[in-house]
Amino acid sequence: MKILIVTDAWPPQVNGVVRTLQETIRGLEIFGHRTEVIAPDGFRCMPCPTYPEIPLALFPGREVARRMAAASFDAVHIVTEGPLGVAARRYCLRHGIRFTTAYHTCFPEYLSQRIPGTRGIAYSLLRRFHAPSQAVMVPTETMEQRLAAQRFRRLASWSRGVDGNLFRPHDKITLEGKRPIYLYAGRVAPEKNIEAFLDLKLSGTKYVVGAGPSLRRLREKYPDVHYTGYVDDETLAAFYAAADVFVFPSLSETFGLVLLEAMASGLPVAAFPVTGPLDVIGESSAGSMKENLAEAVENAMTISPDVCRGHALTFSWQDATAQFLGHIMRANDCEPASATE
């Protein structure tokens, strides 16, 4: 089978969506399937407002249609609700082509943080975008319940995995600052609620690994914190293995791949009991989830690295890719959805 994947998220972007796509494409190839990707490269783009690291293709409809018409594919999967995703959706509807979609990012929550009162409008637009999809793939049961409450249909589970060879315990490198080392890794953006971590009164040293639109402001407001900016995967893995607790303050995640990466590295997690941690940590003792984040950090300090790694390795990219492939194949054996743009 050849699967055409259309995505607004693609390297050099660094985020969970991109990593998920890369691992899924690699897994599909192992299963003997082929993929073709339509991504922002090759399009004229503009920086995304409030998030300039993300390029948005300008008026891509004609070029997306040309590429899709020229491509030979058995299935279409639309990853994102951005300009490329919208153009691919329009092409599929016009030509009676079945397609699947995925819900990767809590855009309504992110947008409402920037523009209060927009959450309902955003959900309405996203519900309309996904309505014709044969399967709207979501990463967790909690996220599926949330979207079902927002009247999304044809929801399908698509979990995530972790590379246990890359992210693993090993000798701790020496990091500047006294221990314990408290680590956050991920996008440095308002929706990640990083200040809830940086405001904690903790004995030790805080590290923020990653880049994003909030980095400059946080550096100015919290000068005693160590900021690394963007790092490559090997360096990120070394930071995970060197830290003592992974602090995840986000309140609006669909999954949180960094949780698995940290735990696979033997690093216990402290988080709020919200979507993402509730599903990734679950009933295991690999992390601590509390409404009081400081208490969660204190409890996490007592967790064994072996427990963390053992739980993380129950999530595999092979299993996640098999889920994805199953939804793709079922979607192309059923009747097209009756929906309009």
Secondary structure, DSSP 8 states (H G I E B T S, - for coil): -EEEEE-S--TT--SHHHHHHHHHHHHHHHTT-EEEEE-STTS-EEEETTEEEEEEESS-HHHHHHHHHH---SEEEE--SSHHHHHHHHHHHHHT---EEE----HHHHHHHHSTT-HHHHHHHHHHHHTT-S-EEES-HHHHHHHHHTT--SEEE------TTTS--------SS-SSEEEEES--SGGG-HHHHHTS--SSEEEEEB--TTHHHHHHH-TTSEEEES--HHHHHHHHHH-SEEEE--SS-S--HHHHHHHHTT--EEE-SSTTHHHHTTTSSSEEE-SSHHHHHHHHTTS-HHHHHHHHTTS-HHHHHHHHHHHHHHHTTS-------
